[in-house]
Amino acid sequence: MIANEELLSAGKLAAKLEAPPAKIKKIIAELDIEPDKVKCGCKYYGNAAAEKIKKSL
């Protein structure tokens, strides 16, 4: 992960990729994508994860 990389939650990724949040969460589970950061129980994903999710849509 790059220090200045934008980290997004699954919900924010859904908004960015214009897809339903449930579909994004399903893809994350299917591809077994690990979050780049976990803060207070919330999972955040970087650009690499976003690209993998985008390819699966």
Protein Blocks (a to p, Z undefined) as FASTA:
>chain_A
ZZklccddfklmmmmnopafklmmmmmmmnopacfbdeehiacddfklmmmmmmmZZ
